[in-house]
Amino acid sequence: MVDIHCHILPGIDDGAVDIDTSLEMARIAQKDGIKTIVATPHYIEYESEISKEFIKNKCNLLNNYFLKNGIDIKILPGCEAYISHTLPSKYKEGTIMSINNDGKYILIELPMVEFPSYVEDVIFEFKLMGVTPIIAHIERYKYIDDNFDLVYKLIKKGALMQINSTSVTGLFGSKIMKKAVQLTRLNMVHLISSDAHTAKGRSPHIADSLLTLKDSGIGHEVIDYIVENGYNVINGLEIDVREPVLKKKGIFYKLFRV
């Protein structure tokens, strides 16, 4: 498996506090069946503008350290870029790391409480550059309600959706768990990742969440699709976006659907 969202780089953000924590996280991931991890430290304009060179050096450090300690996991560079209206122009300057530094996909975090009016514009600008935005942990945002109109709209604009494995297994509560499963059922999930920050609690597990999805009635073809998409992302390959299902909401559904 591939984990495209993980805070495994040591001593940078709210993720692994040191390299030994990174090593413990890698051991957990290896046992879980994860073969490749994209390191995604937070990139926040004017607050935490981590350079691409710094991220690459940290990834090389971990890869060498893991090799010496018998860990068969590859760490690839990436970041979790916090959205702003100037994010596309900053990316164009060459200062923001795409996933695996190949210029095909970028992981973007939205504000937790209030949806910015410029999100669709940011998606559009990235798509013009040939970059597909992946919206991180879509199920956790408070403004994503149970009918998922907004998620549908963002997918139609060209963004992909990632959910956290720990959301599926209930770490953030039953409401978010239900949202994650329902989004998957409606073809609104393209990737599942750990968003791990440590070796305990929010640790790099994905396998259990796939079993939970299966137990919730999600078909194996959907689960296989989500897992395969992780490989496509790190290899810069195009993802076949399945048609999302928008819930019907009465007589005005056809008139006002996006």
Secondary structure, DSSP 4 states (H G I P E B T S, - for coil): -EEEEE--STTSSSS-SSHHHHHHHHHHHHHHT--EEEE--EEBTTTB---HHHHHHHHHHHHHHHHHTT---EEEE--EEEP-TTHHHHHHTT-SPPGGGSSSEEEEEPPSSS--TTHHHHHHHHHHTT-EEEETTGGG-TT--TT-HHHHHHHHHT-EEEEEHHHHTTTT-HHHHHHHHHHHHTT---EEE--B-SSSSS-S--HHHHHHHHHTT--HHHHHHHHHHHHHHHTTPPP-PPPPPPPP-STTHHHH--
